[in-house]
């Protein structure tokens, strides 16, 4: 269960320092007065404040280069939180603040607007507050900022929806996310010292975990604050509320530096979007221009020779082992294609003048939906199949028409590992589908 608690106090800076002098007018302000402060005196009376999501994504990273766009479970890291922000439906605008062209490109691909931050607030010593204040100076239309951390890929839309209710319904000036931790803390001993003191326990009466509520710690997923607070130099203050997230959703890549471990957490607890993912049951691959590089060789005796990549046939075996049936298709008749189909244990259709009819026949025979079908093609004759299949891919060197119709463009070229790359993509999607199904099951059990 998620919990929110509201308190009235002095301002807290983004670094967690408390100003113990609270303004009485701020503490006793009515809801209408708070709304007036949120919108500013120069705003149109009665107009709802503009709530903007702002994701800070600097290009520099001491640990992992361009970490914010490194692919995690098939999605650039920043893409996870952009998707959650849009699907929450609570923001009037979604922005990414960055100093790097590639990050800006990825942000725009996911639909976010880009604020190109200045070098002044892009250094290692720059704070989040510096970057947010710069954004507000250049965007007068924004009244409330929802600062979402790019390194929190397990953030879900409902977390943001619940948090913003504290803004609109309870009149909070700031809301931030926390997680409950059960850690016993001890005072640090400086050089030369020998004694330490317990900070949150009695050693003579150590509580069991189940008998102790633990402590609430910021998990860094998000910080909501009004313009007025931020302009004064605070991310937390006024009427405050925390939003408690369960530990499984509190994944922070700044801490979880073991990328494979973080990826497994995301596959289990990440947000995969509104669409229902289906597990792929059938993969159909065009041989020429996908499994082979499209070139034909003739021996001195007039025999036709083609080559394929062992990585590609290994990829086919991998998806077959996971229960995905693989069929091969070609628009021509070739004896070598038959040998290849036999070697990979795949059904083969040659002389396919209308590939989409063949694909639909295979789909119906197996009683599958289009969402359960994956197709890999490379040319104009594959376009309709690429459009209909639930999962579609093309090699890097496919025709422009095929690229436009496909959902996934491989980094590798035909005959050079493209099929293996696409099968890896299919396996990842299947794992995501299983994870999403398990998430739904867990949620229903909790209810």
N, C-alpha and C positions, 0 to 999 in steps of 0.2 A: 504494500500500500504506500502511496505517496502522501506526504504530509506537508502542510504549509503552516507557518506560524508568523504572526504579525507582531511587530513591536514598534513603539514610539521611542526614539532616542535622538542623541546628537548624531552628527554626520560621521561616517566612516570612510576613510580614503580607500582607494583601490589597493593599497598596501596593507589594509587591515587595521590601521591606527584609528583610535577613537578620539573624537573631540567631545569631551565631557560637558561642554557648555551647549546646551540645547536651547534653541529659540522657542520661547513660549508660543509665539504666533504660529510657528510651524507645527508645533505639537497639537495645537487646538484648532487648526484650520479645518473648515468644513469641507465636504466633498466638492462643492462648487468652487470654493477657493482653490483647492488643489488642482482642479481642472483648469482654472484660469491660469495658474502658475505653469501648468504643463504646456498649455498652448501659447502663453505669452500674451501680453497686453495688446500687441499689434496684430494678433490673429483675429479672424472673423468670429464674432460671438456665436457660441453654440456649435461651432464646427468641431468634429471629433479630432483629437490630436493625431498627428501623423506618427505612426509607429514604424520604425525602420530597423530591420535586421542588419547588423554590421559584423562582418567576419574579417578579422585581421589576419593577413597571410603574407608576411614578409618573405622575401626570397632567400635571405640568409638563414642558414641553420648549421650550427656547429656539429651536431650529431649526424644528421642524415641530410645530404644535399637535396634542396627542393622537396623537402619532406611533405609539404602541404599538397603537392600534386602527385606524390608517389602512389602507385596503384596499390590499394589495400582491398583484398577480396574482390578484385575485378573493377573497382571504382576508385578514381583519384580521391585521396583522403578528404580534400575539401568538398568533394561532391556529395559525401554522405550528409554533411550538415546543411549544405545548400538545399538538397532535396527535402530534408526534414523541415527547413524553414518555409519553403514554398507550400508543402503539403499541409502545414499547420493551418494555413489560411488566416493567420492573425496579423500579418505584416502588410503595410501599405507599399513597402519597397524592400528589396533584398540587395544588399551591397557587399562587395568584397573590396577591402582596402589593401592594396599591394604596391610594391615597387618593382615587380618583375613581370616582364611581358608574357612569359609562358604561363604564369599563374593567372594573369588577366585573361588569356585566351581560354584556359580551362574553365574559369569562372563564367565567362560569357557563353560557353558551350552548354553549361548547366542553367543558363537563363538569368544569372545574376548581373547587376550593373557593376561597373568597375570604377572605383575611386583610385586614381594614381597618386599615391601618397608622396610627399616631398622627401628628399634625402635627409632633411632635418629630423624627421620622425621615423627614419628607417635604419638607424644605427643599432648596434648591439646594446647600447645604453638607453635607447628610447623605451618609454613605458607604453603600455596599452592606452593609458589615459591620454598621453600626448597625441597618439594617433587618432583617438576618438574625438578629442577636442578640435583637432585640425579638420576632421570631417564635418563636424557641426558648424565650424566657421564658414565652410563653403556650401553648406546645405541648410539654408534658413527654413526650409519647409518642414524639417524634421523636428519633432517635439520630444519624442522618447526613443531612446536607443536600446535595442536588444543585442548586446554584444555576445555573439556566439563564438565559442572557441573552435577553430578549424581542426583541432586535435581530439575532438570528442565524437568519434564515428558511431557511437551507440545512442546518440540523442534521437528521440522519437518526436513526432509532431505533437502527441498528447502532452509531453513534458512542457512544451512551449505554450500550448493552449491553457494548461492549468496555471502556469506562471502568469500569463497575461490577465487571467481573471482577477488576480490580486491587484492588478493595476486598475482595471475598469470597475470592478465590483466593490473592492475594498478601499480604493483610493490610495494605494501604496505609491510611494515615490521611488522605491527601489525593491527589486526582487532578485535573489540570486540562488543558485543551486548548491546543494550540500549532499553529503553522503554520510551515513552512520558508520563510525569506525570503533572497533573494540581494541584499542591499543593502550597499554599502560605506558605512561610517559614519565621520564626521569630527568632531573636537572642535569644539564651538561656540566662536566668538570673541565675547567680550563687547565692549561699547562701548569704543572706544579701542584695542583690540588689533588686531594684524595677522596674527599667526601662528596656524596651526591644525595639528593633528596627526591622522594617520590612526588610527582606533581598531581597525580589524579587517582591515587589509591593509598590504602593503608596496608603495608606489607604484612601486618599481623592479622589482617582480615581480608585476604585476597578474594574478591567475588568470582563466582563461576560466570562464564560468559552468558549463560541463560538467565542469570540473576542480575545482570548489569545492562542498563540501557545503552551503554556506550556513549560516544560524544559525536557531535555533528561537526564535520569539517567541510570546508569549501571543496568542491570537486572540479571547479573551473569550467563547467560546461557552458554556463551563460550568466550574464549580469545585465539586468534591466535597470535603467535609471533615466530620470527626466533630464531634459536639457539643463534646467536650472541647477541641478546637483552637479552635473558634469562640468558646467562652466565654472562652478566654484571649486572644482578640483576633487570631486568625490564620485565614486561609483556606488557607494552604499551610504544611505543616510535618510533623514526624514522619517517617514513612516515606512518601516522596513518589513519585508517578509522573506523567509527562506522557503525554498521548495526542495523537499527531500527526495532524492532519486535512489532507487535500489542499487546496491553495489554492482550488480551485473551490467547495469547501464552506465556506470561511472568509469568507462575506459578512457584513459588519457594517454595518447601516444608519446607525450613528453616524458611520461614515466614508464609506460610499457614499451621500452625500446627494443624488446625482442619482437621483431615484426611478425614472424610466424605465429607466436603466441597471441599477439593482438589480432591477427587475422582470424584465428579460431574463435576468439571472443566475439568478433564482429559477425562472423558467419552464424553464430548462435543467437546473438542479442541485437544485431544491427537492424536498421530500418531499411527495407528493400523497396519501398514505394507502395503506391496504392494498388497497382495491378497485381492480380493473382499470378504467381509464378507456377508454371507447369513443368514437370519433369519431362525431358525429351525422351521419346521412346523409339523414334526412327530418324536416322541420319541418311540423307541422300546426297551423294557427291558426284559432280561431273568429273569424269576422268581427265579429259583433255583440258589443259589450262588450270587444273587444280591439283590433281594427284600427280600429273606429269607437267613438264614445263611447256607443253604444246609443240615441242619440236619433234620432228620425225627424222630418223636416220635410215639410210639404205646401205646394206652390205654390198660387197662386190658381186654377190650372187643374187642381188635383187631382193633380199629379205628386209622387211621393215623392222627397225629397232627403236625402242623407246626406253627411257630410264625413269625410275622413281626413287624417292628418298626413303631410306629405311626408317627415319623418324616418323614419316607420315603413316606407314603401315603399322608402326608401333602404336601410334595414336588411335588408329582404327581398332586395334586389339584392345586397347584400354577401355574405350567406350563400350565395346562388345562385352567385356567382362563385367561392366556395370549394368548390363541388361538393355543396352541400346542396340537395336538392329541396324545394320549398315547395308545400304544398297548403292550400287554404282550405275551410272547412266552415261550414255554417249550417243552422239548424233551420227556416228559412223560405225562400220563393222570392222573389227580388228581382232585377229587371232590372239594377239598379245593381251588384249583386254580380257579375254576369257581366262587366260593363264593368271592374270592379276586377280581377277575375281575369285578364282579357285584358291589362290594362295592366301587371300585375306578372308575367305569364307563369306563372301558377299553375293547377294543376288545381283544379276547384271541385266540391264536392258540396253540393247544396241539398236542403231538405226532409229532412234527416238526423234521423230519429226516434230512432235508436239510434247515437250517435256512436262508441261503442267498437267496434261491429261494422264501421263504415266504416274506422276507424283500423286495426283488425286486418287487414281486407282489403287495405288499402294496404301494410301492413307485410309481409304474406305474399307479395304480388305482387312486391315488390322483394327478397324473401329477406333481410330484415333481422331482427336481434334487437331486443327492446324497448329495450335499452341504446343502440341506434343511432337511436331515435326521440325527437324532442322534441315536446312538445305545449303549446300555450298556450290556456287557457280562462278563463272568468270566472264560471261559474254552476254550479248543482247538476247540470245535465245534462252538465257536463264532468268531474265528479269521478272517474268510473271511468277516463276517458282520462288524467287527471292522475296517477292512482295507477299505471297500467301503464307509462307512458312513462318511459324512462330519465332524461330531462331534462324537467322540467315547470315552467311558470311562469304567473303570473297578474298582472294589473294591480293597482295599489295599491288601487283601489276595487272589487275583486272581492268576491263573496259570501263569508261566513265559511267555508262548507263548502268552497269552492274553495281558499281560502287554506290551510286545514288540510291539504288533499290535495296541494298544490303543494310543490315543492322550492325554488322561488325566487319571492319576492314583489317585484315591481318598485317602485321609488320613484315612478315616473310612473303616471298614471292612463290608462284606456282612451282611445284617440284623441288622447293627449297625449304620445306618445313611448314608451309601454310596450313596443310591439313592437320598436322599435329597441333599447331597453335589453335586452330578452330575446335578440335576435339577437347583440348584443355579448357577452352572457353565454355563448351557444352557441359563438361564435368563440373565446372565451377557454378554454373547456373543451376544445375541439378542439386548441388549441395546447398545453394541458397534456397531453392524451393523446399528442400527437406527442412532447412532451418526455419523458414517462415511458417511451414506447416506445424512444426513443433512449438513455435512461439504462440501460434493461435490456439493450439491444444492446451498449452500451459495456462494461457489467459482464461480460457473457458473453464478449466479446472479450478482456477482461483476464484472465479465468479460463482 
